[in-house]
Amino acid sequence: QVHLVESGGGLAQAGGSLRLSCAATVSEIIFSNLAMAWHRQSPGKQPETVALITSAGSTTYADSVKGRFTISRDNSKNTLFLEMGSLKPEDTADYFCAGSWQGKRFWGQGTQVTVSS
């Protein structure tokens, strides 16, 4: 019903920026109705919800990224974004986008972000 594909990960230097995208292919569900989020997972660390955006466009951020990352969505293109700035080595992780609607959860396969000091 919802297929999510992340892109935009890679290697960045500390202080730099990256933009992640999550393209959604949907059937029987309207992308704009989905609450969307970015999560990240680093080896040896607990998974972290980085940012959330509701279907109405309200956003929430983890304290660790507040002021540095921006989540947004383009419903006309069924795409979710994460603008990451002032990157730190501790931002190194696999980043996953996820969508939820009426109790159903959909996940992408992830994209790797590595920040060098």
Secondary structure, 3 states (H helix, E strand, C coil): CEEEEEECCEEEECCCCEEEEEEEEECCCCHHHCEEEEEEECCCCCCEEEEEECCCCCEEECCCCCCCEEEEEEHHHCEEEEEECCCCHHHCEEEEEEEEECCEEEEECCEEEEEEC
